[in-house]
């Protein structure tokens, strides 16, 4: 289920921005740069690492092989040409290195944020999450607030934190700002009180009751 959620979101986002890849996590090849930004995603490494090289006018990042799947170099060249990217190179390990302007990268991140917010909106009041009345997140998707009519997080709501962890981790990996924690608060719709909290850095306890 987790893989299906991430794949669906990536297909939607990357199709809009022209990255045209989907799949599950894998390790990436190194991207050399004097000003590279890289790091581990700790418990969020379920969605892989994407290393981002920030130059003066361009962004260079490598997408893991499982996101690229069976895409050929010819298909990647077509993507680069269609969207005006400087290059998209298929690496020996199956990963793909994209080089684009910072403006193009910003557009990609804006579209990813829009896709995540769309998916969050679909969760509200859905069949699986009928008690959830609102879901909000900060700009980098490292903090989520889930408003619910429940007096304590239900089983489905508790499992939903994995989705929030994955969205937050994926966004920051593509942005070149990997994080070691995504925080989720559950708030009762009537009282406004926090009824539960969860942190991706503490996966041993997926759901911690509020004190």
N, C-alpha and C positions, 0 to 999 in steps of 0.2 A: 504493500500500500504506500509506504514512504517513497519507494522508488518511482511508483506511478505518479505520485503528486509532483515530485521534482521534475520528472521527465515532461509531464504535461505543461508545467510552468515554463520550463526552458524552451520547449518547442514554440510556445506562444511568444515569449519574449525575444528569443533569438531569431525567429522568423521575421519579426518586425524589424529588428536591427540588422539582419542579414548574416548572422553568425551561423545559422542553419545547422545546429547540432543538437543531439539529445542522447540520453543514456544515464549511466550511473557513475559513481566516483572512481577515480584512478589517480595514480601519481603522475606528476608532470615532469617534463624535462626542464633543465635549468635555462633561464633566460639571462644572458650576461648583460650587465649594464653598470656604469659607474654610480648610478643613482637608483638602483633597484630597490623595491620594497617587497619583502617576503616574510613569511612567518607560518607557524603551525596554527591549525584551527582547533587544537585540543579536541574536545568532545564533538566538535562540529566537523571533524575530518571525514564524516560520513559522506559528504558531498565533494570531497577532493580538494586539491590545492590549485590555485591559478596564480601564477606569479606575474606581477605587473611591473613594467619598466617605464618610468616616467621621464621622458626627455622634454626638451623645451616646448616642442609643438606636437609630439606624437605620444601615443600610448602603445606599449607592446605587452601582450599577455599571451600565455600558453594555456590552451584548453585541454584538459585530460583526454586521453584516447577514447574512453567510454562515452564521452560527449560527442566525439567526432564519428564514432562507429565506423561504417564502411565508406565514408565520404572520400572520394578520390581527389588527387591534386587538381585535376581538370575542373572538378566541381567547385573546389575552393577558389581556383582562379576566377571562375565565373562569378562567384559571390563577391570577390574583391573588386572585379570590374564593374559589376552591377551597382555596388554601393560606394564605389570610389575609394576603397581602402588602399593603402599603400601596398600591402601584400598579405596573403594568407598562405603559410607554408606548412605542408604536411611533414611531420618529423618522423624519424625512423621508428620511434616507439609508438607511433599511431596518434600522438597528440598533434595539435595544430597551433601554430604561432600566428597571431593576428597583429598587424601593425596598422594603426589608424590614427587620425588626428584626435586631439583631446576633445574637440567638439563632437566628433562621431562617438567617442567613448561616453561622453556625457549623455548624448542622446540615447545610447544603449542602456545606460543606467536609469535614465528617466523612464524608459519603457519597461524595464524590469520592475521598478518601483510601482508603476501603474498596474502591471500584471499581478504583482503580489497583493496590492490593495484590492484589486478586483476579486481575487481568490478569497481574501479575507471577508469581503462583503458577501460572497456566496455562502459562506459558512453561517452567517447570522440568521437565526431562525430556520435553518434547514432541517431536514428530517433527522439527521444525525445530531444536530446541535440546536434543538428546538428551544432550549432554555437560554441560549445566548442572545442578548439584545443588542450588543455592540462590541466591536473589536477595534482598538486603536493601537498605533505603533509610532515610535519616534522616527526621525528622518532616516536613520541608518538601520532600522529594524533590529535593534538590539534590546529594545524594551517594548513589551506588549501589555496592554490592559484589556482584559476580557470581562465585560459586564454581563452578569447572568442573574436569572431569577432564582437560581439554586441557593440554598443556605450553606452548602458546601459543594465543592466541585464534584460533578458526577463522574462516572467512569469514562464516558466519552470525552468530557471536558479535560479530564486528567491526561488522557492519551493525546489530546489535541496539542499539548505543549510540544510534542515531537515535530509537528508541522511548523510551529512557530520557530523552533530551533533551526530547522532546515531552511526556512525562508531567510532568517537573519544571517545564518552562516553563508548561504549561497550568495546573497546580495553583497556581503562584505568581501567574499573571495573574489567575485568578479570586479569589485571596486578596487581591489588591491589593498584592502584594509582588513585582513582576517582578524577575527575577535575570538577570545577564549571563553566568552560567556554571553548568553542571551537570557534575559530575565522576563518572566511572565507573572503578572498579578491577576488574580480573579477577584472581582468586586461584586458584591451583592447589589442588585439594581434598586432595592427598596431602602436599605440602610446606608449604602455608599461605603460600607466597610470592606476591607480586604479580607476575604475568607480563605485564601490560599495563595501561595507563591511557589514558583519553580525556577530553577536555574540550570542551564545546560551544563555548567561546570560541575554539577552535583548529580550526575546521572544515576547514582546509586539510589537516590530518593527522588523519583520523577515528580512526585507531588508532595509538598510539605504543607501541612495544615498551618494556618495562621495562628499566632499565639493569642 
